[in-house]
Amino acid sequence: MTLPASSRFSFAPDLGICRVLNGMWQVSGAHGPIDAERAIVAMFAYHDAGFTSWDLADHYGPAEDLIGRFRRRFAEQRGAEHLGEIQAFTKWVPPPGPMSRQNVEQAIAVSLRRMGVDRLDLLQFHWWDYQDRRYLDALKHLADLRQEGRIRHLALTNFDTERLATICEHGIPIVSNQVQYSLIDRRPDARMAAFCQEHDITLLTYGTLLGGLLSEKYLGHPEPGRGELTTASLQKYKNMIDAWGGWALFQELLAALKPIADKHGVGIATIGARYVLDRPAVAGVIIGARLGIAEHIADNARVFDVALDADDLAMIEPVLAPSRDLMRLIGDCGGEYRR
Ligand SMILES: NC(=O)c1ccc[n+]([C@@H]2O[C@H](COP(=O)([O-])OP(=O)(O)OC[C@H]3O[C@@H](n4cnc5c(N)ncnc54)[C@H](OP(=O)(O)O)[C@@H]3O)[C@@H](O)[C@H]2O)c1
């Protein structure tokens, strides 16, 4: 299987990505135990299908090490000259503390070593507390490391529009912000997407499939109790559904999506991913992959075959209308992570 040309996106002049990125939170241990060897075999399968872009973080268990192992195996089997076909986007999520040049440099050095690269393709920076303005210190040092060649591009995750604007005002070059964005969480529509478009910044999205809840598996399903939600991801997004409007409204959404999915000959998840891919400023949708446990390669490839039309969107909107306003409830993008 090869993906169509429409699967690719020029994320930066020197960096192309697949618009469906493989999310590696699912290897952290909170989504079932991962066997490293099976995971590496699965990574080749994703890559060879055209899913060449990976989203990970310093704190996703062995994710950075798995990228390192995958790259080593890839170089042995296919030649080091082909390593540029892999894009691996990591994050730095520091605990609050002083953001000296030395601290920042040390953190980046750990990721470089674990991933087995001389330069990080993308470093996405997270910050817990906006009252603590040292995020600007950290970003200035990261921008310097970018100038020095240790980071190719600098990005953010879970920053709101106000702080993204502050960061831009400080002249720090940001290429993307990674945020939650799905049919039920459309907060980026409110302010973030327009700001990004004005400033040539793109969005990478997570939570788009609600950890798997946005699928036939849960259509007509009684409200799952905590014991049934066996991954951290399912628990997280069940909470989002509760905040958004509850299980009964979510069932209405799944029921509205089903005929649209049938019309296009795909699954409900594919409709959810396509919807977000079509939103302004969105460069890519990250879909979590439980490497070596479960895979949805063929289904997720269908995202690039689907074009949602006005009739489809007209069927979705009325179901979303009675939901709660998450901007008011949680705040702008990333509000759920602020202390
Ligand atoms: N920046 C942040 O704060 C943040 C937060 C959360 C996540 N993320 C990133 O986003 C990634 C995505 O993770 P997520 O937690 O948001 O989960 P998600 O992508 O919404 O859901 C992933 C799950 O959806 C199911 N799935 C995938 N394709 C499917 C298909 N075609 N049909 C039906 N089900 C399908 C799979 O479940 P099964 O495995 O059970 O089959 C998979 O584990 C993470 O790995 C991480 O890289 C970032």
The ligand as an SDF file (V2000), in Angstrom:
LIG
                    3D

 48 52  0  0  0  0  0  0  0  0999 V2000
    0.4000   17.0820   23.4880 N   0  0  0  0  0  0  0  0  0  0  0  0
   -0.3710   16.4210   24.3080 C   0  0  0  0  0  0  0  0  0  0  0  0
   -0.6770   16.8800   25.4250 O   0  0  0  0  0  0  0  0  0  0  0  0
   -0.9160   15.1000   23.9020 C   0  0  0  0  0  0  0  0  0  0  0  0
   -1.9330   14.4960   24.6530 C   0  0  0  0  0  0  0  0  0  0  0  0
   -2.4450   13.2770   24.2230 C   0  0  0  0  0  0  0  0  0  0  0  0
   -1.9410   12.6880   23.0630 C   0  0  0  0  0  0  0  0  0  0  0  0
   -0.9390   13.2990   22.3600 N   0  0  0  0  0  0  0  0  0  0  0  0
   -0.3820   12.6900   21.1230 C   0  0  0  0  0  0  0  0  0  0  0  0
   -1.4530   12.2680   20.3070 O   0  0  0  0  0  0  0  0  0  0  0  0
   -1.3650   10.8690   20.0650 C   0  0  0  0  0  0  0  0  0  0  0  0
   -2.7470   10.3300   19.9220 C   0  0  0  0  0  0  0  0  0  0  0  0
   -3.1880    9.8170   21.1490 O   0  0  0  0  0  0  0  0  0  0  0  0
   -4.6120   10.0070   21.7800 P   0  0  0  0  0  0  0  0  0  0  0  0
   -4.4890    9.5950   23.1850 O   0  0  0  0  0  0  0  0  0  0  0  0
   -5.1070   11.3580   21.4830 O   0  0  0  0  0  0  0  0  0  0  0  0
   -5.4930    8.9060   21.0510 O   0  0  0  0  0  0  0  0  0  0  0  0
   -6.3000    8.8770   19.6820 P   0  0  0  0  0  0  0  0  0  0  0  0
   -5.3770    9.0980   18.5640 O   0  0  0  0  0  0  0  0  0  0  0  0
   -7.5110    9.7390   19.8110 O   0  0  0  0  0  0  0  0  0  0  0  0
   -6.7920    7.3640   19.7200 O   0  0  0  0  0  0  0  0  0  0  0  0
   -5.9100    6.3280   19.4450 C   0  0  0  0  0  0  0  0  0  0  0  0
   -6.6620    5.0200   19.4690 C   0  0  0  0  0  0  0  0  0  0  0  0
   -7.7030    5.0470   18.5150 O   0  0  0  0  0  0  0  0  0  0  0  0
   -7.9310    3.7470   18.0190 C   0  0  0  0  0  0  0  0  0  0  0  0
   -7.8980    3.8300   16.5420 N   0  0  0  0  0  0  0  0  0  0  0  0
   -6.9080    4.2560   15.7510 C   0  0  0  0  0  0  0  0  0  0  0  0
   -7.2700    4.2160   14.4660 N   0  0  0  0  0  0  0  0  0  0  0  0
   -8.5300    3.7370   14.4330 C   0  0  0  0  0  0  0  0  0  0  0  0
   -9.4430    3.4540   13.4020 C   0  0  0  0  0  0  0  0  0  0  0  0
   -9.1640    3.6790   12.1270 N   0  0  0  0  0  0  0  0  0  0  0  0
  -10.6600    2.9350   13.7540 N   0  0  0  0  0  0  0  0  0  0  0  0
  -10.9790    2.7090   15.0430 C   0  0  0  0  0  0  0  0  0  0  0  0
  -10.1490    2.9680   16.0750 N   0  0  0  0  0  0  0  0  0  0  0  0
   -8.9340    3.4800   15.7610 C   0  0  0  0  0  0  0  0  0  0  0  0
   -6.8270    2.8410   18.5380 C   0  0  0  0  0  0  0  0  0  0  0  0
   -7.3690    2.0520   19.5810 O   0  0  0  0  0  0  0  0  0  0  0  0
   -6.8410    0.5230   19.8400 P   0  0  0  0  0  0  0  0  0  0  0  0
   -5.3960    0.6330   20.0060 O   0  0  0  0  0  0  0  0  0  0  0  0
   -7.5750    0.1500   21.0930 O   0  0  0  0  0  0  0  0  0  0  0  0
   -7.2680   -0.2660   18.6380 O   0  0  0  0  0  0  0  0  0  0  0  0
   -5.8060    3.8250   19.0690 C   0  0  0  0  0  0  0  0  0  0  0  0
   -5.0980    3.3200   20.1700 O   0  0  0  0  0  0  0  0  0  0  0  0
   -0.5170   10.3420   21.2230 C   0  0  0  0  0  0  0  0  0  0  0  0
    0.1180    9.1300   20.9330 O   0  0  0  0  0  0  0  0  0  0  0  0
    0.4710   11.4670   21.3900 C   0  0  0  0  0  0  0  0  0  0  0  0
    1.4700   11.3470   20.4070 O   0  0  0  0  0  0  0  0  0  0  0  0
   -0.4350   14.4870   22.7720 C   0  0  0  0  0  0  0  0  0  0  0  0
  1  2  1  0
  2  3  2  0
  2  4  1  0
  4  5  1  0
  4 48  2  0
  5  6  2  0
  6  7  1  0
  7  8  2  0
  8  9  1  0
  8 48  1  0
  9 10  1  0
  9 46  1  0
 10 11  1  0
 11 12  1  0
 11 44  1  0
 12 13  1  0
 13 14  1  0
 14 15  2  0
 14 16  1  0
 14 17  1  0
 17 18  1  0
 18 19  2  0
 18 20  1  0
 18 21  1  0
 21 22  1  0
 22 23  1  0
 23 24  1  0
 23 42  1  0
 24 25  1  0
 25 26  1  0
 25 36  1  0
 26 27  1  0
 26 35  1  0
 27 28  2  0
 28 29  1  0
 29 30  1  0
 29 35  2  0
 30 31  1  0
 30 32  2  0
 32 33  1  0
 33 34  2  0
 34 35  1  0
 36 37  1  0
 36 42  1  0
 37 38  1  0
 38 39  2  0
 38 40  1  0
 38 41  1  0
 42 43  1  0
 44 45  1  0
 44 46  1  0
 46 47  1  0
M  CHG  2   8   1  16  -1
M  END
$$$$
